């Protein structure tokens, strides 16, 4: 039933009627329905029977309690079924028509979804073919014959997303995240590997320098003390009463020492100096110590020269060459002092050159 628009506020004079009116709205109805009472008080100066005035009461519904809900309005995609809930209340029409409305374009779809026997809550599935903003409108069944039907209920405005664009966006974001993580891991690995190489190179360099400068004053003094303890100052044999002269000691040269002596005697003017190990005269204890040290250094030199032919990096090759030169220098020094006064027990002063030959390997 259509009511005059002038009846929308209380205590206003209604021009179509020759009397005053009062509008009373009863709240507490669910959703958007209101119960409105129109009480008209006539002032026409007439009475009917014992009454001096006649009151007229009218009752009407201006809207329905139908409510449209969309549970998951944040994930509505093009071409997929969207769940729509119709919440029923007493007084709703038994047949409801649903239409898809475009708020931005101000038009609605021609497709109409009919819900018959609408007496309880209903759950429907609606598909949206295009990505846009939509609104679902509900109409009475008999209102569709009108030129401009008014909806009895409407949903909020929601947006239908394009599924392909959403997937491509998520895929690009995932690829970006994976690429950033892998790049960071690779950078950390490269930095750690570079730091390890630098540490290893510096460690080898320090080790090489330590081997070149191994002898110091402390081991030299300890070696001198050892020599003085092993070889005390020589006493005059003539002053001993019951001391017998010890028998002479002979040393038999090994084939290795003989080959080594001959190898390093080539190119020299005198070969007799390189065959000192074949001397048939007795050797002192000091000469025997020098010869033992000389043999060990010659064996070390053979190993170093054999290792120089194998594949080595730049640092190892430099270290090997330095050790070869140092070993050759020690061998030459020992040969020079094999017939020295200290080696022949003529003096007790230890030559400083021999300290380096005996203290560093």
Secondary structure in CASP SS format (residue, H / E / C, confidence):
PFRMAT SS
TARGET T0000
AUTHOR 0000-0000-0000
METHOD secondary structure of the structure
MODEL  1
X C 1.00
X C 1.00
X C 1.00
X C 1.00
X H 1.00
X H 1.00
X H 1.00
X C 1.00
X C 1.00
X C 1.00
X C 1.00
X C 1.00
X C 1.00
X C 1.00
X C 1.00
X C 1.00
X C 1.00
X C 1.00
X C 1.00
X E 1.00
X E 1.00
X E 1.00
X E 1.00
X E 1.00
X E 1.00
X E 1.00
X C 1.00
X C 1.00
X C 1.00
X C 1.00
X C 1.00
X C 1.00
X C 1.00
X C 1.00
X E 1.00
X E 1.00
X E 1.00
X E 1.00
X E 1.00
X E 1.00
X E 1.00
X C 1.00
X C 1.00
X C 1.00
X C 1.00
X C 1.00
X C 1.00
X E 1.00
X C 1.00
X C 1.00
X E 1.00
X C 1.00
X C 1.00
X C 1.00
X E 1.00
X E 1.00
X E 1.00
X E 1.00
X E 1.00
X E 1.00
X E 1.00
X C 1.00
X C 1.00
X C 1.00
X C 1.00
X C 1.00
X E 1.00
X E 1.00
X E 1.00
X C 1.00
X C 1.00
X C 1.00
X C 1.00
X C 1.00
X C 1.00
X C 1.00
X E 1.00
X C 1.00
X C 1.00
X C 1.00
X E 1.00
X E 1.00
X E 1.00
X E 1.00
X E 1.00
X E 1.00
X E 1.00
X C 1.00
X C 1.00
X C 1.00
X C 1.00
X C 1.00
X C 1.00
X C 1.00
X C 1.00
X E 1.00
X E 1.00
X E 1.00
X E 1.00
X E 1.00
X E 1.00
X E 1.00
X C 1.00
X C 1.00
X C 1.00
X C 1.00
X E 1.00
X E 1.00
X E 1.00
X E 1.00
X E 1.00
X E 1.00
X E 1.00
X E 1.00
X E 1.00
X C 1.00
X C 1.00
X C 1.00
X C 1.00
X C 1.00
X C 1.00
X E 1.00
X E 1.00
X E 1.00
X E 1.00
X E 1.00
X E 1.00
X C 1.00
X C 1.00
X C 1.00
X C 1.00
X C 1.00
X E 1.00
X E 1.00
X E 1.00
X E 1.00
X E 1.00
X E 1.00
X E 1.00
X E 1.00
X H 1.00
X H 1.00
X H 1.00
X H 1.00
X H 1.00
X C 1.00
X C 1.00
X C 1.00
X C 1.00
X C 1.00
X C 1.00
X C 1.00
X E 1.00
X E 1.00
X C 1.00
X C 1.00
X C 1.00
X E 1.00
X E 1.00
X C 1.00
X E 1.00
X C 1.00
X H 1.00
X H 1.00
X H 1.00
X H 1.00
X H 1.00
X H 1.00
X H 1.00
X H 1.00
X H 1.00
X H 1.00
X H 1.00
X H 1.00
X H 1.00
X H 1.00
X H 1.00
X H 1.00
X H 1.00
X H 1.00
X H 1.00
X H 1.00
X H 1.00
X H 1.00
X H 1.00
X H 1.00
X H 1.00
X H 1.00
X H 1.00
X H 1.00
X H 1.00
X H 1.00
X H 1.00
X H 1.00
X H 1.00
X H 1.00
X H 1.00
X H 1.00
X H 1.00
X H 1.00
X H 1.00
X H 1.00
X H 1.00
X H 1.00
X H 1.00
X H 1.00
X H 1.00
X H 1.00
X H 1.00
X H 1.00
X H 1.00
X H 1.00
X C 1.00
X C 1.00
X C 1.00
X C 1.00
X H 1.00
X H 1.00
X H 1.00
X H 1.00
X H 1.00
X H 1.00
X H 1.00
X H 1.00
X H 1.00
X H 1.00
X H 1.00
X H 1.00
X H 1.00
X H 1.00
X C 1.00
X C 1.00
X C 1.00
X C 1.00
X C 1.00
X C 1.00
X H 1.00
X H 1.00
X H 1.00
X C 1.00
X C 1.00
X C 1.00
X C 1.00
X C 1.00
X C 1.00
X C 1.00
X C 1.00
X C 1.00
X C 1.00
X C 1.00
X C 1.00
X C 1.00
X C 1.00
X C 1.00
X H 1.00
X H 1.00
X H 1.00
X H 1.00
X H 1.00
X H 1.00
X H 1.00
X H 1.00
X H 1.00
X H 1.00
X H 1.00
X C 1.00
X C 1.00
X C 1.00
X C 1.00
X C 1.00
X C 1.00
X H 1.00
X H 1.00
X H 1.00
X H 1.00
X H 1.00
X H 1.00
X H 1.00
X C 1.00
X C 1.00
X C 1.00
X C 1.00
X C 1.00
X C 1.00
X H 1.00
X H 1.00
X H 1.00
X H 1.00
X H 1.00
X H 1.00
X H 1.00
X H 1.00
X H 1.00
X H 1.00
X H 1.00
X H 1.00
X H 1.00
X H 1.00
X H 1.00
X H 1.00
X H 1.00
X H 1.00
X H 1.00
X H 1.00
X H 1.00
X H 1.00
X H 1.00
X C 1.00
X C 1.00
X C 1.00
X C 1.00
X C 1.00
X C 1.00
X H 1.00
X H 1.00
X H 1.00
X H 1.00
X H 1.00
X H 1.00
X H 1.00
X H 1.00
X H 1.00
X H 1.00
X H 1.00
X H 1.00
X H 1.00
X H 1.00
X H 1.00
X H 1.00
X H 1.00
X H 1.00
X H 1.00
X H 1.00
X H 1.00
X H 1.00
X H 1.00
X C 1.00
X C 1.00
X C 1.00
X C 1.00
X C 1.00
X C 1.00
X C 1.00
X C 1.00
X C 1.00
X C 1.00
X C 1.00
X C 1.00
X C 1.00
X C 1.00
X C 1.00
X H 1.00
X H 1.00
X H 1.00
X H 1.00
X H 1.00
X H 1.00
X H 1.00
X H 1.00
X C 1.00
X C 1.00
END
